[in-house]
Amino acid sequence: MADTSTILCRNATLVDTDELVRIIHEYAELGIMLPRSAAMIAAAIDTFVVAEVDGRLVGCGSLCKLGQNLVEIRSLGISADYKRLGIGRKMVEKLTEQAKSLGIPKIMALTYQVGFFEKIGFDVVSKEIFQEKVWKDCVNCKKQHCCDEIAVLKRLD
Ligand SMILES: CC(C)(COP(=O)(O)OP(=O)(O)OC[C@H]1O[C@@H](n2cnc3c(N)ncnc32)[C@H](O)[C@@H]1OP(=O)(O)O)[C@@H](O)C(=O)NCCC(=O)NCCS
């Protein structure tokens, strides 16, 4: 059993880039996360948070601003051996605090893990309400006409 007594959630730094690539690649291979190169991650390192247990990086997530009023959770992943230990919840809480500190009232995600997001206070909503997302990302996505991800939203105001 993983020892999570020393879970540390913190903002990522450039030193974490390779480990972030490793975690994201693990899930991108399974088709449940978009792949991110080291260069892409490094360029957006300020948007990432990480979870560390005993000095090992075991989780990550990032926040993407989609407009004045909306942020999206991206690249949220916990290493297989460390799932269901409360780390995903902590990652989302940290990202939520960041959204709040930016004064942004809505946080959303596109996901296959609806049960997890409902457990932590998100509601399932129609994807179509996110015009910011549709125009920024979905128009360039191969799956735009057959997207099977579910949209979830939490209001922070
Ligand atoms: C989804 C994911 C981030 C959850 O992280 P986690 O650390 O395992 O989740 P937590 O332990 O913090 O779970 C918080 C709560 O949600 C529940 N939960 C977790 N995963 C769940 C799931 N798939 N279905 C239903 N409930 C779930 C937990 O039991 C816990 O409930 P509790 O508070 O009553 O004990 C993790 O499973 C993961 O990395 N999945 C693969 C990548 C992925 O799909 N990311 C989402 C992209 S948007």
The ligand as an SDF file (V2000), in Angstrom:
LIG
                    3D

 48 50  0  0  0  0  0  0  0  0999 V2000
   -9.6480   10.4320  -12.2020 C   0  0  0  0  0  0  0  0  0  0  0  0
   -8.4370   10.4880  -11.2760 C   0  0  0  0  0  0  0  0  0  0  0  0
   -7.6950   11.8110  -11.4900 C   0  0  0  0  0  0  0  0  0  0  0  0
   -8.9460   10.4180   -9.8200 C   0  0  0  0  0  0  0  0  0  0  0  0
   -7.8380   10.5840   -8.9360 O   0  0  0  0  0  0  0  0  0  0  0  0
   -7.7620    9.7970   -7.5420 P   0  0  0  0  0  0  0  0  0  0  0  0
   -6.5990   10.3200   -6.8060 O   0  0  0  0  0  0  0  0  0  0  0  0
   -7.8010    8.3420   -7.8300 O   0  0  0  0  0  0  0  0  0  0  0  0
   -9.1420   10.2370   -6.8540 O   0  0  0  0  0  0  0  0  0  0  0  0
   -9.3870   10.5260   -5.2820 P   0  0  0  0  0  0  0  0  0  0  0  0
   -8.7900    9.4200   -4.5040 O   0  0  0  0  0  0  0  0  0  0  0  0
   -8.9600   11.9040   -4.9470 O   0  0  0  0  0  0  0  0  0  0  0  0
  -10.9730   10.3950   -5.2360 O   0  0  0  0  0  0  0  0  0  0  0  0
  -11.8400   11.3790   -4.6690 C   0  0  0  0  0  0  0  0  0  0  0  0
  -13.2100   10.7170   -4.5060 C   0  0  0  0  0  0  0  0  0  0  0  0
  -13.6870   10.3060   -5.7940 O   0  0  0  0  0  0  0  0  0  0  0  0
  -13.8970    8.8880   -5.8060 C   0  0  0  0  0  0  0  0  0  0  0  0
  -13.4810    8.3970   -7.1280 N   0  0  0  0  0  0  0  0  0  0  0  0
  -12.2340    8.3850   -7.6660 C   0  0  0  0  0  0  0  0  0  0  0  0
  -12.2530    7.8900   -8.9160 N   0  0  0  0  0  0  0  0  0  0  0  0
  -13.5540    7.5870   -9.1630 C   0  0  0  0  0  0  0  0  0  0  0  0
  -14.2250    7.0310  -10.2930 C   0  0  0  0  0  0  0  0  0  0  0  0
  -13.5560    6.6890  -11.4070 N   0  0  0  0  0  0  0  0  0  0  0  0
  -15.5620    6.8460  -10.1950 N   0  0  0  0  0  0  0  0  0  0  0  0
  -16.2570    7.1750   -9.0820 C   0  0  0  0  0  0  0  0  0  0  0  0
  -15.6630    7.7320   -7.9770 N   0  0  0  0  0  0  0  0  0  0  0  0
  -14.3440    7.9210   -8.0210 C   0  0  0  0  0  0  0  0  0  0  0  0
  -13.0380    8.3360   -4.6910 C   0  0  0  0  0  0  0  0  0  0  0  0
  -13.4970    7.1070   -4.2240 O   0  0  0  0  0  0  0  0  0  0  0  0
  -13.1430    9.4500   -3.6570 C   0  0  0  0  0  0  0  0  0  0  0  0
  -14.3650    9.3520   -2.9750 O   0  0  0  0  0  0  0  0  0  0  0  0
  -14.4400    9.5050   -1.3500 P   0  0  0  0  0  0  0  0  0  0  0  0
  -14.0600   10.9240   -1.0620 O   0  0  0  0  0  0  0  0  0  0  0  0
  -15.8410    9.1670   -0.9980 O   0  0  0  0  0  0  0  0  0  0  0  0
  -13.4380    8.5400   -0.8090 O   0  0  0  0  0  0  0  0  0  0  0  0
   -7.4880    9.2660  -11.4870 C   0  0  0  0  0  0  0  0  0  0  0  0
   -8.2400    8.0810  -11.4150 O   0  0  0  0  0  0  0  0  0  0  0  0
   -6.7600    9.2880  -12.8260 C   0  0  0  0  0  0  0  0  0  0  0  0
   -5.6530    9.7710  -12.9160 O   0  0  0  0  0  0  0  0  0  0  0  0
   -7.3940    8.7190  -13.8780 N   0  0  0  0  0  0  0  0  0  0  0  0
   -6.7770    8.5910  -15.2040 C   0  0  0  0  0  0  0  0  0  0  0  0
   -6.6410    9.9010  -15.9050 C   0  0  0  0  0  0  0  0  0  0  0  0
   -7.9740   10.6130  -16.0640 C   0  0  0  0  0  0  0  0  0  0  0  0
   -8.9710   10.0450  -16.4950 O   0  0  0  0  0  0  0  0  0  0  0  0
   -7.9770   11.9190  -15.7130 N   0  0  0  0  0  0  0  0  0  0  0  0
   -9.1410   12.7820  -15.8080 C   0  0  0  0  0  0  0  0  0  0  0  0
   -8.9890   13.6510  -17.0100 C   0  0  0  0  0  0  0  0  0  0  0  0
  -10.1670   15.0060  -16.9550 S   0  0  0  0  0  0  0  0  0  0  0  0
  1  2  1  0
  2  3  1  0
  2  4  1  0
  2 36  1  0
  4  5  1  0
  5  6  1  0
  6  7  2  0
  6  8  1  0
  6  9  1  0
  9 10  1  0
 10 11  2  0
 10 12  1  0
 10 13  1  0
 13 14  1  0
 14 15  1  0
 15 16  1  0
 15 30  1  0
 16 17  1  0
 17 18  1  0
 17 28  1  0
 18 19  1  0
 18 27  1  0
 19 20  2  0
 20 21  1  0
 21 22  1  0
 21 27  2  0
 22 23  1  0
 22 24  2  0
 24 25  1  0
 25 26  2  0
 26 27  1  0
 28 29  1  0
 28 30  1  0
 30 31  1  0
 31 32  1  0
 32 33  2  0
 32 34  1  0
 32 35  1  0
 36 37  1  0
 36 38  1  0
 38 39  2  0
 38 40  1  0
 40 41  1  0
 41 42  1  0
 42 43  1  0
 43 44  2  0
 43 45  1  0
 45 46  1  0
 46 47  1  0
 47 48  1  0
M  END
$$$$
